[in-house]
Amino acid sequence: MPDNLAIVSKVIRDLPEHSDTEVRMDSKLKEDLDMDSLDVVDLLVALEDSLHISMDDKSVEDIKTVGQLVEYLDKVSPNG
């Protein structure tokens, strides 16, 4: 089973201007990680590509924290 927190952390750190970001389960994407809406879209697309999944826009629009994102990935990942 993939460690979705590790995957999310790596993808966030691969985004421009986030290479030194500390990522925790309770980190808020916008407030704590200083991600704007484009960063969030880039994050979701990168996660879809790396996990070979498709995320439903309606399902992810209410995700505010890394923990919520990891929980969502645990549900939709083939190995989750």
mmCIF file of the N, C-alpha and C atoms, coordinates in Angstrom:
data_MODEL
# 
_entry.id   MODEL 
# 
loop_
_atom_site.group_PDB 
_atom_site.id 
_atom_site.type_symbol 
_atom_site.label_atom_id 
_atom_site.label_alt_id 
_atom_site.label_comp_id 
_atom_site.label_asym_id 
_atom_site.label_entity_id 
_atom_site.label_seq_id 
_atom_site.pdbx_PDB_ins_code 
_atom_site.Cartn_x 
_atom_site.Cartn_y 
_atom_site.Cartn_z 
_atom_site.occupancy 
_atom_site.B_iso_or_equiv 
_atom_site.pdbx_formal_charge 
_atom_site.auth_seq_id 
_atom_site.auth_comp_id 
_atom_site.auth_asym_id 
_atom_site.auth_atom_id 
_atom_site.pdbx_PDB_model_num 
ATOM 1   N N  . MET A 1 1  ? 0.855   -1.178 0.000   1.00 0.00 ? 1  MET A N  1 
ATOM 2   C CA . MET A 1 1  ? 0.000   0.000  0.000   1.00 0.00 ? 1  MET A CA 1 
ATOM 3   C C  . MET A 1 1  ? 0.904   1.245  0.000   1.00 0.00 ? 1  MET A C  1 
ATOM 4   N N  . PRO A 1 2  ? 0.625   2.170  -0.896  1.00 0.00 ? 2  PRO A N  1 
ATOM 5   C CA . PRO A 1 2  ? 1.463   3.374  -0.922  1.00 0.00 ? 2  PRO A CA 1 
ATOM 6   C C  . PRO A 1 2  ? 1.225   4.234  0.313   1.00 0.00 ? 2  PRO A C  1 
ATOM 7   N N  . ASP A 1 3  ? 2.262   4.917  0.724   1.00 0.00 ? 3  ASP A N  1 
ATOM 8   C CA . ASP A 1 3  ? 2.135   5.866  1.824   1.00 0.00 ? 3  ASP A CA 1 
ATOM 9   C C  . ASP A 1 3  ? 1.707   7.190  1.209   1.00 0.00 ? 3  ASP A C  1 
ATOM 10  N N  . ASN A 1 4  ? 0.416   7.443  1.219   1.00 0.00 ? 4  ASN A N  1 
ATOM 11  C CA . ASN A 1 4  ? -0.106  8.625  0.531   1.00 0.00 ? 4  ASN A CA 1 
ATOM 12  C C  . ASN A 1 4  ? 0.389   9.932  1.136   1.00 0.00 ? 4  ASN A C  1 
ATOM 13  N N  . LEU A 1 5  ? 0.688   9.973  2.426   1.00 0.00 ? 5  LEU A N  1 
ATOM 14  C CA . LEU A 1 5  ? 1.257   11.183 3.007   1.00 0.00 ? 5  LEU A CA 1 
ATOM 15  C C  . LEU A 1 5  ? 2.629   11.455 2.401   1.00 0.00 ? 5  LEU A C  1 
ATOM 16  N N  . ALA A 1 6  ? 3.442   10.432 2.258   1.00 0.00 ? 6  ALA A N  1 
ATOM 17  C CA . ALA A 1 6  ? 4.765   10.604 1.651   1.00 0.00 ? 6  ALA A CA 1 
ATOM 18  C C  . ALA A 1 6  ? 4.639   11.059 0.200   1.00 0.00 ? 6  ALA A C  1 
ATOM 19  N N  . ILE A 1 7  ? 3.671   10.507 -0.517  1.00 0.00 ? 7  ILE A N  1 
ATOM 20  C CA . ILE A 1 7  ? 3.469   10.885 -1.915  1.00 0.00 ? 7  ILE A CA 1 
ATOM 21  C C  . ILE A 1 7  ? 3.023   12.336 -2.009  1.00 0.00 ? 7  ILE A C  1 
ATOM 22  N N  . VAL A 1 8  ? 2.054   12.728 -1.182  1.00 0.00 ? 8  VAL A N  1 
ATOM 23  C CA . VAL A 1 8  ? 1.574   14.115 -1.176  1.00 0.00 ? 8  VAL A CA 1 
ATOM 24  C C  . VAL A 1 8  ? 2.716   15.061 -0.811  1.00 0.00 ? 8  VAL A C  1 
ATOM 25  N N  . SER A 1 9  ? 3.497   14.706 0.198   1.00 0.00 ? 9  SER A N  1 
ATOM 26  C CA . SER A 1 9  ? 4.619   15.548 0.616   1.00 0.00 ? 9  SER A CA 1 
ATOM 27  C C  . SER A 1 9  ? 5.619   15.740 -0.514  1.00 0.00 ? 9  SER A C  1 
ATOM 28  N N  . LYS A 1 10 ? 5.951   14.652 -1.207  1.00 0.00 ? 10 LYS A N  1 
ATOM 29  C CA . LYS A 1 10 ? 6.913   14.737 -2.309  1.00 0.00 ? 10 LYS A CA 1 
ATOM 30  C C  . LYS A 1 10 ? 6.379   15.609 -3.427  1.00 0.00 ? 10 LYS A C  1 
ATOM 31  N N  . VAL A 1 11 ? 5.111   15.418 -3.779  1.00 0.00 ? 11 VAL A N  1 
ATOM 32  C CA . VAL A 1 11 ? 4.526   16.195 -4.868  1.00 0.00 ? 11 VAL A CA 1 
ATOM 33  C C  . VAL A 1 11 ? 4.487   17.683 -4.500  1.00 0.00 ? 11 VAL A C  1 
ATOM 34  N N  . ILE A 1 12 ? 4.137   17.995 -3.265  1.00 0.00 ? 12 ILE A N  1 
ATOM 35  C CA . ILE A 1 12 ? 4.126   19.403 -2.835  1.00 0.00 ? 12 ILE A CA 1 
ATOM 36  C C  . ILE A 1 12 ? 5.526   19.986 -2.927  1.00 0.00 ? 12 ILE A C  1 
ATOM 37  N N  . ARG A 1 13 ? 6.522   19.241 -2.456  1.00 0.00 ? 13 ARG A N  1 
ATOM 38  C CA . ARG A 1 13 ? 7.905   19.745 -2.485  1.00 0.00 ? 13 ARG A CA 1 
ATOM 39  C C  . ARG A 1 13 ? 8.442   19.875 -3.912  1.00 0.00 ? 13 ARG A C  1 
ATOM 40  N N  . ASP A 1 14 ? 7.860   19.154 -4.844  1.00 0.00 ? 14 ASP A N  1 
ATOM 41  C CA . ASP A 1 14 ? 8.269   19.261 -6.250  1.00 0.00 ? 14 ASP A CA 1 
ATOM 42  C C  . ASP A 1 14 ? 7.659   20.484 -6.937  1.00 0.00 ? 14 ASP A C  1 
ATOM 43  N N  . LEU A 1 15 ? 6.659   21.096 -6.311  1.00 0.00 ? 15 LEU A N  1 
ATOM 44  C CA . LEU A 1 15 ? 6.044   22.295 -6.892  1.00 0.00 ? 15 LEU A CA 1 
ATOM 45  C C  . LEU A 1 15 ? 6.990   23.483 -6.733  1.00 0.00 ? 15 LEU A C  1 
ATOM 46  N N  . PRO A 1 16 ? 6.999   24.391 -7.709  1.00 0.00 ? 16 PRO A N  1 
ATOM 47  C CA . PRO A 1 16 ? 7.847   25.588 -7.580  1.00 0.00 ? 16 PRO A CA 1 
ATOM 48  C C  . PRO A 1 16 ? 7.535   26.325 -6.274  1.00 0.00 ? 16 PRO A C  1 
ATOM 49  N N  . GLU A 1 17 ? 8.564   26.802 -5.636  1.00 0.00 ? 17 GLU A N  1 
ATOM 50  C CA . GLU A 1 17 ? 8.474   27.596 -4.410  1.00 0.00 ? 17 GLU A CA 1 
ATOM 51  C C  . GLU A 1 17 ? 8.034   26.804 -3.178  1.00 0.00 ? 17 GLU A C  1 
ATOM 52  N N  . HIS A 1 18 ? 7.997   25.485 -3.262  1.00 0.00 ? 18 HIS A N  1 
ATOM 53  C CA . HIS A 1 18 ? 7.580   24.681 -2.113  1.00 0.00 ? 18 HIS A CA 1 
ATOM 54  C C  . HIS A 1 18 ? 8.608   23.611 -1.751  1.00 0.00 ? 18 HIS A C  1 
ATOM 55  N N  . SER A 1 19 ? 9.827   23.716 -2.262  1.00 0.00 ? 19 SER A N  1 
ATOM 56  C CA . SER A 1 19 ? 10.819  22.663 -2.055  1.00 0.00 ? 19 SER A CA 1 
ATOM 57  C C  . SER A 1 19 ? 11.214  22.487 -0.587  1.00 0.00 ? 19 SER A C  1 
ATOM 58  N N  . ASP A 1 20 ? 11.113  23.539 0.215   1.00 0.00 ? 20 ASP A N  1 
ATOM 59  C CA . ASP A 1 20 ? 11.488  23.447 1.626   1.00 0.00 ? 20 ASP A CA 1 
ATOM 60  C C  . ASP A 1 20 ? 10.283  23.386 2.558   1.00 0.00 ? 20 ASP A C  1 
ATOM 61  N N  . THR A 1 21 ? 9.127   23.115 2.010   1.00 0.00 ? 21 THR A N  1 
ATOM 62  C CA . THR A 1 21 ? 7.890   23.131 2.787   1.00 0.00 ? 21 THR A CA 1 
ATOM 63  C C  . THR A 1 21 ? 7.797   21.928 3.716   1.00 0.00 ? 21 THR A C  1 
ATOM 64  N N  . GLU A 1 22 ? 7.460   22.185 4.983   1.00 0.00 ? 22 GLU A N  1 
ATOM 65  C CA . GLU A 1 22 ? 7.183   21.100 5.925   1.00 0.00 ? 22 GLU A CA 1 
ATOM 66  C C  . GLU A 1 22 ? 5.719   20.713 5.769   1.00 0.00 ? 22 GLU A C  1 
ATOM 67  N N  . VAL A 1 23 ? 5.489   19.443 5.478   1.00 0.00 ? 23 VAL A N  1 
ATOM 68  C CA . VAL A 1 23 ? 4.130   18.970 5.220   1.00 0.00 ? 23 VAL A CA 1 
ATOM 69  C C  . VAL A 1 23 ? 3.721   18.029 6.350   1.00 0.00 ? 23 VAL A C  1 
ATOM 70  N N  . ARG A 1 24 ? 2.600   18.364 7.009   1.00 0.00 ? 24 ARG A N  1 
ATOM 71  C CA . ARG A 1 24 ? 2.045   17.540 8.074   1.00 0.00 ? 24 ARG A CA 1 
ATOM 72  C C  . ARG A 1 24 ? 0.577   17.250 7.752   1.00 0.00 ? 24 ARG A C  1 
ATOM 73  N N  . MET A 1 25 ? 0.023   16.264 8.417   1.00 0.00 ? 25 MET A N  1 
ATOM 74  C CA . MET A 1 25 ? -1.382  15.909 8.172   1.00 0.00 ? 25 MET A CA 1 
ATOM 75  C C  . MET A 1 25 ? -2.317  17.078 8.453   1.00 0.00 ? 25 MET A C  1 
ATOM 76  N N  . ASP A 1 26 ? -1.989  17.917 9.443   1.00 0.00 ? 26 ASP A N  1 
ATOM 77  C CA . ASP A 1 26 ? -2.881  19.014 9.793   1.00 0.00 ? 26 ASP A CA 1 
ATOM 78  C C  . ASP A 1 26 ? -2.561  20.307 9.038   1.00 0.00 ? 26 ASP A C  1 
ATOM 79  N N  . SER A 1 27 ? -1.607  20.248 8.104   1.00 0.00 ? 27 SER A N  1 
ATOM 80  C CA . SER A 1 27 ? -1.267  21.445 7.324   1.00 0.00 ? 27 SER A CA 1 
ATOM 81  C C  . SER A 1 27 ? -2.430  21.838 6.423   1.00 0.00 ? 27 SER A C  1 
ATOM 82  N N  . LYS A 1 28 ? -2.808  23.106 6.496   1.00 0.00 ? 28 LYS A N  1 
ATOM 83  C CA . LYS A 1 28 ? -3.845  23.630 5.605   1.00 0.00 ? 28 LYS A CA 1 
ATOM 84  C C  . LYS A 1 28 ? -3.169  24.035 4.299   1.00 0.00 ? 28 LYS A C  1 
ATOM 85  N N  . LEU A 1 29 ? -3.761  23.597 3.187   1.00 0.00 ? 29 LEU A N  1 
ATOM 86  C CA . LEU A 1 29 ? -3.135  23.826 1.887   1.00 0.00 ? 29 LEU A CA 1 
ATOM 87  C C  . LEU A 1 29 ? -2.891  25.308 1.628   1.00 0.00 ? 29 LEU A C  1 
ATOM 88  N N  . LYS A 1 30 ? -3.898  26.127 1.833   1.00 0.00 ? 30 LYS A N  1 
ATOM 89  C CA . LYS A 1 30 ? -3.764  27.550 1.500   1.00 0.00 ? 30 LYS A CA 1 
ATOM 90  C C  . LYS A 1 30 ? -3.089  28.343 2.609   1.00 0.00 ? 30 LYS A C  1 
ATOM 91  N N  . GLU A 1 31 ? -3.539  28.172 3.847   1.00 0.00 ? 31 GLU A N  1 
ATOM 92  C CA . GLU A 1 31 ? -3.027  28.994 4.938   1.00 0.00 ? 31 GLU A CA 1 
ATOM 93  C C  . GLU A 1 31 ? -1.617  28.599 5.364   1.00 0.00 ? 31 GLU A C  1 
ATOM 94  N N  . ASP A 1 32 ? -1.396  27.309 5.663   1.00 0.00 ? 32 ASP A N  1 
ATOM 95  C CA . ASP A 1 32 ? -0.107  26.861 6.183   1.00 0.00 ? 32 ASP A CA 1 
ATOM 96  C C  . ASP A 1 32 ? 0.940   26.658 5.097   1.00 0.00 ? 32 ASP A C  1 
ATOM 97  N N  . LEU A 1 33 ? 0.505   26.130 3.952   1.00 0.00 ? 33 LEU A N  1 
ATOM 98  C CA . LEU A 1 33 ? 1.458   25.825 2.884   1.00 0.00 ? 33 LEU A CA 1 
ATOM 99  C C  . LEU A 1 33 ? 1.549   26.938 1.853   1.00 0.00 ? 33 LEU A C  1 
ATOM 100 N N  . ASP A 1 34 ? 0.771   27.991 2.056   1.00 0.00 ? 34 ASP A N  1 
ATOM 101 C CA . ASP A 1 34 ? 0.800   29.171 1.188   1.00 0.00 ? 34 ASP A CA 1 
ATOM 102 C C  . ASP A 1 34 ? 0.579   28.803 -0.283  1.00 0.00 ? 34 ASP A C  1 
ATOM 103 N N  . MET A 1 35 ? -0.394  27.909 -0.508  1.00 0.00 ? 35 MET A N  1 
ATOM 104 C CA . MET A 1 35 ? -0.728  27.489 -1.871  1.00 0.00 ? 35 MET A CA 1 
ATOM 105 C C  . MET A 1 35 ? -1.904  28.318 -2.364  1.00 0.00 ? 35 MET A C  1 
ATOM 106 N N  . ASP A 1 36 ? -1.765  28.846 -3.577  1.00 0.00 ? 36 ASP A N  1 
ATOM 107 C CA . ASP A 1 36 ? -2.907  29.523 -4.180  1.00 0.00 ? 36 ASP A CA 1 
ATOM 108 C C  . ASP A 1 36 ? -3.704  28.487 -4.969  1.00 0.00 ? 36 ASP A C  1 
ATOM 109 N N  . SER A 1 37 ? -4.778  28.914 -5.585  1.00 0.00 ? 37 SER A N  1 
ATOM 110 C CA . SER A 1 37 ? -5.654  27.961 -6.277  1.00 0.00 ? 37 SER A CA 1 
ATOM 111 C C  . SER A 1 37 ? -4.935  27.255 -7.424  1.00 0.00 ? 37 SER A C  1 
ATOM 112 N N  . LEU A 1 38 ? -4.024  27.938 -8.097  1.00 0.00 ? 38 LEU A N  1 
ATOM 113 C CA . LEU A 1 38 ? -3.263  27.298 -9.179  1.00 0.00 ? 38 LEU A CA 1 
ATOM 114 C C  . LEU A 1 38 ? -2.332  26.228 -8.613  1.00 0.00 ? 38 LEU A C  1 
ATOM 115 N N  . ASP A 1 39 ? -1.701  26.501 -7.472  1.00 0.00 ? 39 ASP A N  1 
ATOM 116 C CA . ASP A 1 39 ? -0.858  25.497 -6.825  1.00 0.00 ? 39 ASP A CA 1 
ATOM 117 C C  . ASP A 1 39 ? -1.669  24.254 -6.469  1.00 0.00 ? 39 ASP A C  1 
ATOM 118 N N  . VAL A 1 40 ? -2.875  24.454 -5.971  1.00 0.00 ? 40 VAL A N  1 
ATOM 119 C CA . VAL A 1 40 ? -3.729  23.325 -5.588  1.00 0.00 ? 40 VAL A CA 1 
ATOM 120 C C  . VAL A 1 40 ? -4.089  22.507 -6.823  1.00 0.00 ? 40 VAL A C  1 
ATOM 121 N N  . VAL A 1 41 ? -4.429  23.165 -7.915  1.00 0.00 ? 41 VAL A N  1 
ATOM 122 C CA . VAL A 1 41 ? -4.736  22.449 -9.162  1.00 0.00 ? 41 VAL A CA 1 
ATOM 123 C C  . VAL A 1 41 ? -3.504  21.681 -9.629  1.00 0.00 ? 41 VAL A C  1 
ATOM 124 N N  . ASP A 1 42 ? -2.332  22.318 -9.601  1.00 0.00 ? 42 ASP A N  1 
ATOM 125 C CA . ASP A 1 42 ? -1.093  21.640 -9.994  1.00 0.00 ? 42 ASP A CA 1 
ATOM 126 C C  . ASP A 1 42 ? -0.836  20.421 -9.117  1.00 0.00 ? 42 ASP A C  1 
ATOM 127 N N  . LEU A 1 43 ? -1.090  20.556 -7.811  1.00 0.00 ? 43 LEU A N  1 
ATOM 128 C CA . LEU A 1 43 ? -0.920  19.453 -6.880  1.00 0.00 ? 43 LEU A CA 1 
ATOM 129 C C  . LEU A 1 43 ? -1.845  18.294 -7.241  1.00 0.00 ? 43 LEU A C  1 
ATOM 130 N N  . LEU A 1 44 ? -3.112  18.587 -7.479  1.00 0.00 ? 44 LEU A N  1 
ATOM 131 C CA . LEU A 1 44 ? -4.079  17.532 -7.794  1.00 0.00 ? 44 LEU A CA 1 
ATOM 132 C C  . LEU A 1 44 ? -3.744  16.832 -9.102  1.00 0.00 ? 44 LEU A C  1 
ATOM 133 N N  . VAL A 1 45 ? -3.344  17.591 -10.110 1.00 0.00 ? 45 VAL A N  1 
ATOM 134 C CA . VAL A 1 45 ? -2.974  17.000 -11.405 1.00 0.00 ? 45 VAL A CA 1 
ATOM 135 C C  . VAL A 1 45 ? -1.743  16.110 -11.238 1.00 0.00 ? 45 VAL A C  1 
ATOM 136 N N  . ALA A 1 46 ? -0.753  16.588 -10.499 1.00 0.00 ? 46 ALA A N  1 
ATOM 137 C CA . ALA A 1 46 ? 0.459   15.800 -10.271 1.00 0.00 ? 46 ALA A CA 1 
ATOM 138 C C  . ALA A 1 46 ? 0.144   14.512 -9.513  1.00 0.00 ? 46 ALA A C  1 
ATOM 139 N N  . LEU A 1 47 ? -0.760  14.581 -8.546  1.00 0.00 ? 47 LEU A N  1 
ATOM 140 C CA . LEU A 1 47 ? -1.156  13.380 -7.805  1.00 0.00 ? 47 LEU A CA 1 
ATOM 141 C C  . LEU A 1 47 ? -1.893  12.404 -8.711  1.00 0.00 ? 47 LEU A C  1 
ATOM 142 N N  . GLU A 1 48 ? -2.769  12.912 -9.552  1.00 0.00 ? 48 GLU A N  1 
ATOM 143 C CA . GLU A 1 48 ? -3.463  12.041 -10.513 1.00 0.00 ? 48 GLU A CA 1 
ATOM 144 C C  . GLU A 1 48 ? -2.460  11.329 -11.400 1.00 0.00 ? 48 GLU A C  1 
ATOM 145 N N  . ASP A 1 49 ? -1.469  12.071 -11.876 1.00 0.00 ? 49 ASP A N  1 
ATOM 146 C CA . ASP A 1 49 ? -0.459  11.479 -12.760 1.00 0.00 ? 49 ASP A CA 1 
ATOM 147 C C  . ASP A 1 49 ? 0.385   10.443 -12.029 1.00 0.00 ? 49 ASP A C  1 
ATOM 148 N N  . SER A 1 50 ? 0.828   10.762 -10.830 1.00 0.00 ? 50 SER A N  1 
ATOM 149 C CA . SER A 1 50 ? 1.734   9.847  -10.145 1.00 0.00 ? 50 SER A CA 1 
ATOM 150 C C  . SER A 1 50 ? 1.017   8.618  -9.590  1.00 0.00 ? 50 SER A C  1 
ATOM 151 N N  . LEU A 1 51 ? -0.260  8.749  -9.250  1.00 0.00 ? 51 LEU A N  1 
ATOM 152 C CA . LEU A 1 51 ? -1.011  7.613  -8.712  1.00 0.00 ? 51 LEU A CA 1 
ATOM 153 C C  . LEU A 1 51 ? -1.876  6.913  -9.765  1.00 0.00 ? 51 LEU A C  1 
ATOM 154 N N  . HIS A 1 52 ? -1.903  7.466  -10.964 1.00 0.00 ? 52 HIS A N  1 
ATOM 155 C CA . HIS A 1 52 ? -2.704  6.892  -12.060 1.00 0.00 ? 52 HIS A CA 1 
ATOM 156 C C  . HIS A 1 52 ? -4.175  6.773  -11.678 1.00 0.00 ? 52 HIS A C  1 
ATOM 157 N N  . ILE A 1 53 ? -4.691  7.889  -11.159 1.00 0.00 ? 53 ILE A N  1 
ATOM 158 C CA . ILE A 1 53 ? -6.097  7.937  -10.766 1.00 0.00 ? 53 ILE A CA 1 
ATOM 159 C C  . ILE A 1 53 ? -6.726  9.178  -11.377 1.00 0.00 ? 53 ILE A C  1 
ATOM 160 N N  . SER A 1 54 ? -8.041  9.247  -11.285 1.00 0.00 ? 54 SER A N  1 
ATOM 161 C CA . SER A 1 54 ? -8.770  10.434 -11.697 1.00 0.00 ? 54 SER A CA 1 
ATOM 162 C C  . SER A 1 54 ? -9.586  10.898 -10.492 1.00 0.00 ? 54 SER A C  1 
ATOM 163 N N  . MET A 1 55 ? -9.417  12.169 -10.142 1.00 0.00 ? 55 MET A N  1 
ATOM 164 C CA . MET A 1 55 ? -10.145 12.707 -8.993  1.00 0.00 ? 55 MET A CA 1 
ATOM 165 C C  . MET A 1 55 ? -11.375 13.451 -9.474  1.00 0.00 ? 55 MET A C  1 
ATOM 166 N N  . ASP A 1 56 ? -12.462 13.238 -8.756  1.00 0.00 ? 56 ASP A N  1 
ATOM 167 C CA . ASP A 1 56 ? -13.717 13.913 -9.054  1.00 0.00 ? 56 ASP A CA 1 
ATOM 168 C C  . ASP A 1 56 ? -13.649 15.340 -8.513  1.00 0.00 ? 56 ASP A C  1 
ATOM 169 N N  . ASP A 1 57 ? -13.874 16.322 -9.388  1.00 0.00 ? 57 ASP A N  1 
ATOM 170 C CA . ASP A 1 57 ? -13.788 17.727 -8.979  1.00 0.00 ? 57 ASP A CA 1 
ATOM 171 C C  . ASP A 1 57 ? -14.680 18.041 -7.783  1.00 0.00 ? 57 ASP A C  1 
ATOM 172 N N  . LYS A 1 58 ? -15.882 17.512 -7.768  1.00 0.00 ? 58 LYS A N  1 
ATOM 173 C CA . LYS A 1 58 ? -16.813 17.768 -6.668  1.00 0.00 ? 58 LYS A CA 1 
ATOM 174 C C  . LYS A 1 58 ? -16.270 17.208 -5.351  1.00 0.00 ? 58 LYS A C  1 
ATOM 175 N N  . SER A 1 59 ? -15.621 16.058 -5.424  1.00 0.00 ? 59 SER A N  1 
ATOM 176 C CA . SER A 1 59 ? -15.109 15.411 -4.216  1.00 0.00 ? 59 SER A CA 1 
ATOM 177 C C  . SER A 1 59 ? -13.932 16.149 -3.604  1.00 0.00 ? 59 SER A C  1 
ATOM 178 N N  . VAL A 1 60 ? -13.119 16.788 -4.428  1.00 0.00 ? 60 VAL A N  1 
ATOM 179 C CA . VAL A 1 60 ? -11.914 17.432 -3.907  1.00 0.00 ? 60 VAL A CA 1 
ATOM 180 C C  . VAL A 1 60 ? -12.089 18.915 -3.610  1.00 0.00 ? 60 VAL A C  1 
ATOM 181 N N  . GLU A 1 61 ? -13.210 19.501 -3.993  1.00 0.00 ? 61 GLU A N  1 
ATOM 182 C CA . GLU A 1 61 ? -13.352 20.948 -3.804  1.00 0.00 ? 61 GLU A CA 1 
ATOM 183 C C  . GLU A 1 61 ? -13.425 21.357 -2.335  1.00 0.00 ? 61 GLU A C  1 
ATOM 184 N N  . ASP A 1 62 ? -13.809 20.450 -1.450  1.00 0.00 ? 62 ASP A N  1 
ATOM 185 C CA . ASP A 1 62 ? -13.903 20.773 -0.030  1.00 0.00 ? 62 ASP A CA 1 
ATOM 186 C C  . ASP A 1 62 ? -12.654 20.377 0.764   1.00 0.00 ? 62 ASP A C  1 
ATOM 187 N N  . ILE A 1 63 ? -11.651 19.836 0.085   1.00 0.00 ? 63 ILE A N  1 
ATOM 188 C CA . ILE A 1 63 ? -10.421 19.438 0.775   1.00 0.00 ? 63 ILE A CA 1 
ATOM 189 C C  . ILE A 1 63 ? -9.628  20.679 1.129   1.00 0.00 ? 63 ILE A C  1 
ATOM 190 N N  . LYS A 1 64 ? -9.340  20.820 2.413   1.00 0.00 ? 64 LYS A N  1 
ATOM 191 C CA . LYS A 1 64 ? -8.626  22.007 2.911   1.00 0.00 ? 64 LYS A CA 1 
ATOM 192 C C  . LYS A 1 64 ? -7.278  21.667 3.523   1.00 0.00 ? 64 LYS A C  1 
ATOM 193 N N  . THR A 1 65 ? -7.106  20.410 3.991   1.00 0.00 ? 65 THR A N  1 
ATOM 194 C CA . THR A 1 65 ? -5.867  20.034 4.666   1.00 0.00 ? 65 THR A CA 1 
ATOM 195 C C  . THR A 1 65 ? -5.195  18.856 3.969   1.00 0.00 ? 65 THR A C  1 
ATOM 196 N N  . VAL A 1 66 ? -3.924  18.672 4.276   1.00 0.00 ? 66 VAL A N  1 
ATOM 197 C CA . VAL A 1 66 ? -3.190  17.526 3.757   1.00 0.00 ? 66 VAL A CA 1 
ATOM 198 C C  . VAL A 1 66 ? -3.852  16.244 4.244   1.00 0.00 ? 66 VAL A C  1 
ATOM 199 N N  . GLY A 1 67 ? -4.278  16.208 5.493   1.00 0.00 ? 67 GLY A N  1 
ATOM 200 C CA . GLY A 1 67 ? -4.925  15.015 6.038   1.00 0.00 ? 67 GLY A CA 1 
ATOM 201 C C  . GLY A 1 67 ? -6.185  14.631 5.281   1.00 0.00 ? 67 GLY A C  1 
ATOM 202 N N  . GLN A 1 68 ? -7.000  15.628 4.946   1.00 0.00 ? 68 GLN A N  1 
ATOM 203 C CA . GLN A 1 68 ? -8.210  15.351 4.162   1.00 0.00 ? 68 GLN A CA 1 
ATOM 204 C C  . GLN A 1 68 ? -7.837  14.808 2.780   1.00 0.00 ? 68 GLN A C  1 
ATOM 205 N N  . LEU A 1 69 ? -6.784  15.336 2.201   1.00 0.00 ? 69 LEU A N  1 
ATOM 206 C CA . LEU A 1 69 ? -6.336  14.868 0.894   1.00 0.00 ? 69 LEU A CA 1 
ATOM 207 C C  . LEU A 1 69 ? -5.828  13.430 0.984   1.00 0.00 ? 69 LEU A C  1 
ATOM 208 N N  . VAL A 1 70 ? -5.051  13.131 2.008   1.00 0.00 ? 70 VAL A N  1 
ATOM 209 C CA . VAL A 1 70 ? -4.540  11.770 2.200   1.00 0.00 ? 70 VAL A CA 1 
ATOM 210 C C  . VAL A 1 70 ? -5.698  10.794 2.410   1.00 0.00 ? 70 VAL A C  1 
ATOM 211 N N  . GLU A 1 71 ? -6.677  11.170 3.223   1.00 0.00 ? 71 GLU A N  1 
ATOM 212 C CA . GLU A 1 71 ? -7.848  10.303 3.442   1.00 0.00 ? 71 GLU A CA 1 
ATOM 213 C C  . GLU A 1 71 ? -8.595  10.048 2.134   1.00 0.00 ? 71 GLU A C  1 
ATOM 214 N N  . TYR A 1 72 ? -8.741  11.092 1.325   1.00 0.00 ? 72 TYR A N  1 
ATOM 215 C CA . TYR A 1 72 ? -9.407  10.935 0.020   1.00 0.00 ? 72 TYR A CA 1 
ATOM 216 C C  . TYR A 1 72 ? -8.607  9.971  -0.860  1.00 0.00 ? 72 TYR A C  1 
ATOM 217 N N  . LEU A 1 73 ? -7.290  10.160 -0.906  1.00 0.00 ? 73 LEU A N  1 
ATOM 218 C CA . LEU A 1 73 ? -6.446  9.280  -1.723  1.00 0.00 ? 73 LEU A CA 1 
ATOM 219 C C  . LEU A 1 73 ? -6.507  7.844  -1.232  1.00 0.00 ? 73 LEU A C  1 
ATOM 220 N N  . ASP A 1 74 ? -6.575  7.652  0.083   1.00 0.00 ? 74 ASP A N  1 
ATOM 221 C CA . ASP A 1 74 ? -6.701  6.297  0.626   1.00 0.00 ? 74 ASP A CA 1 
ATOM 222 C C  . ASP A 1 74 ? -7.957  5.606  0.112   1.00 0.00 ? 74 ASP A C  1 
ATOM 223 N N  . LYS A 1 75 ? -9.012  6.383  -0.112  1.00 0.00 ? 75 LYS A N  1 
ATOM 224 C CA . LYS A 1 75 ? -10.286 5.817  -0.592  1.00 0.00 ? 75 LYS A CA 1 
ATOM 225 C C  . LYS A 1 75 ? -10.260 5.520  -2.083  1.00 0.00 ? 75 LYS A C  1 
ATOM 226 N N  . VAL A 1 76 ? -9.603  6.388  -2.871  1.00 0.00 ? 76 VAL A N  1 
ATOM 227 C CA . VAL A 1 76 ? -9.710  6.249  -4.328  1.00 0.00 ? 76 VAL A CA 1 
ATOM 228 C C  . VAL A 1 76 ? -8.517  5.565  -4.983  1.00 0.00 ? 76 VAL A C  1 
ATOM 229 N N  . SER A 1 77 ? -7.420  5.429  -4.265  1.00 0.00 ? 77 SER A N  1 
ATOM 230 C CA . SER A 1 77 ? -6.251  4.769  -4.841  1.00 0.00 ? 77 SER A CA 1 
ATOM 231 C C  . SER A 1 77 ? -6.524  3.284  -4.979  1.00 0.00 ? 77 SER A C  1 
ATOM 232 N N  . PRO A 1 78 ? -6.073  2.690  -6.089  1.00 0.00 ? 78 PRO A N  1 
ATOM 233 C CA . PRO A 1 78 ? -6.293  1.258  -6.289  1.00 0.00 ? 78 PRO A CA 1 
ATOM 234 C C  . PRO A 1 78 ? -5.710  0.409  -5.164  1.00 0.00 ? 78 PRO A C  1 
ATOM 235 N N  . ASN A 1 79 ? -4.625  0.880  -4.571  1.00 0.00 ? 79 ASN A N  1 
ATOM 236 C CA . ASN A 1 79 ? -3.989  0.123  -3.480  1.00 0.00 ? 79 ASN A CA 1 
ATOM 237 C C  . ASN A 1 79 ? -4.365  0.656  -2.113  1.00 0.00 ? 79 ASN A C  1 
ATOM 238 N N  . GLY A 1 80 ? -5.286  1.659  -2.088  1.00 0.00 ? 80 GLY A N  1 
ATOM 239 C CA . GLY A 1 80 ? -5.646  2.313  -0.822  1.00 0.00 ? 80 GLY A CA 1 
ATOM 240 C C  . GLY A 1 80 ? -6.570  1.516  0.024   1.00 0.00 ? 80 GLY A C  1 
# 
